[in-house]
């Protein structure tokens, strides 16, 4: 088990290396550069060249890449060309918000999706089944920004149950330690700050959860239906076990395998894809920042972001593999 | 009274947009305590559906109709509610299935799969249950049972898996064991071991055994009496010896004739039954076997052939049975009394 984890973490190194080289070259191939964003359209070629030189962009690309890797080894991602602040600093400020949002969305998607998918399979062909299958189709089809505005209009503006924007009420003087607002509140025992941050997560979390929720419902339902037809379920029935034991012990656990895999894949998408939700709810996460960075050709930010996302992706899938081996002894890791 | 009395059992599957299938069509047979009874037939003859209906394991579907009776020790199993049925299953009536790998839960250790039966029906828990489970594995011939309890099905060989399934089935010392092709998925050498084990278990414990198989070799080695099924009906019932020595129904005779024998000459061809089980008539149009039968006469298509019971306790459903050896066909007649008392049930009883 330990060796498996170490090996997977070591695999991360060549993965990151290859990925960064590929992206480094690819990003530089995009038309335009940071000098255009800084100087605008009317800059002279001399001014452009001066800026490029000052940023080190005039050197051969491999030399630039070498410098990038050198800095990376010291966990330095360089300086943002648009905000002039260290990229690492920017990320530490913004990434926690996105992570909180992603976790909220996952908790909602898993907590609702698995039971709903299971019940739909059990009541196949009945009202609940049709509702959840139809509902999940809607969940996949409705654009997130639209759903986000609808949620905001109903639960925030009309009913006033949840705050409509931001990560925390600015009037609360909360202590910042990790920039995970909920965690900070718990660590400093500022309960009201933690609750308020949590409350701010509900609506954006719901909006972001819509697609993964729909996917999890469908995968769970299909998987349960398949397992219900397995021979070992018939054996369990033949043993005279109570319905509860048959369902809980024999059906549910076997149905979870494909669901766990899909959760791993969904997580990466959530982390990098929360832009729209963050925009609608004025939620200071990483999404809007990255969106800006693309427009500004902010190479260091883009590369750093991709590096972080890939590390998270590998870690999440390592977790998935580990939980997989907990559920299914046939894939016990060695 | 017999331990299990199956009377006029019928199972029909109706699916929207498809022809209604009558998988089991008035099957009757009985099993005495401690007796080994064979249900023999080709695939699709309804033998598995019969056992699943008795166990109450057919998938619940509004189009599935089960009729008739299956009285176990006087209680009609088909009329029980779900709860009472679960109480009997695994405790009084247990079942062994065909494919041991898919019949075991892949993600649960063997031990729990054995102890869960003990917990459900015998209230055993913890160490006592584990000890009993190890004893059961030992009894079915699994070496090093304490270690095996912690292993998962994929770590066992095919024969061991079937032994483990058998251990689960006999865990509560059932009075009736139904084995649905228990050796089909196994190697020939393992087959013999598993059959030997089953024989031993039923002999030691007095458990009655219903052996479902298409393999006449299995039947010959194990069963006291045999029911031959064709297209959802019993076509011949007899004790083992008479059935093998003097099959009366042409189908039984055909089955026996299509088994390769060591003592037949090298060049002698096998005599398979022509056609396949799909070439059936509906029993309401006459004898379902008629299209494949070498002894077909016009009378076969008049009506469902009545069951003929002979004085030695045999019965068959044929208007022109295979004559007994050494007897001219006409002489066999007077001994065989067509059953006059019970008119042929042409209507199946169905319950919704």
Interface residues (C-beta under 8 A of the other chain):
Chain A: X230 X231 X232 X234 X235 X236 X237 X238 X239 X240 X241 X242 X243 X245 X249 X250 X253 X254 X327 X328 X329 X330
Chain B: X55 X57 X82 X85 X86 X87 X88 X89 X90 X91 X94 X95 X97 X99 X102 X103 X104 X105 X106 X107 X108 X109 X116 X117 X120 X121 X152 X154 X165 X168 X169
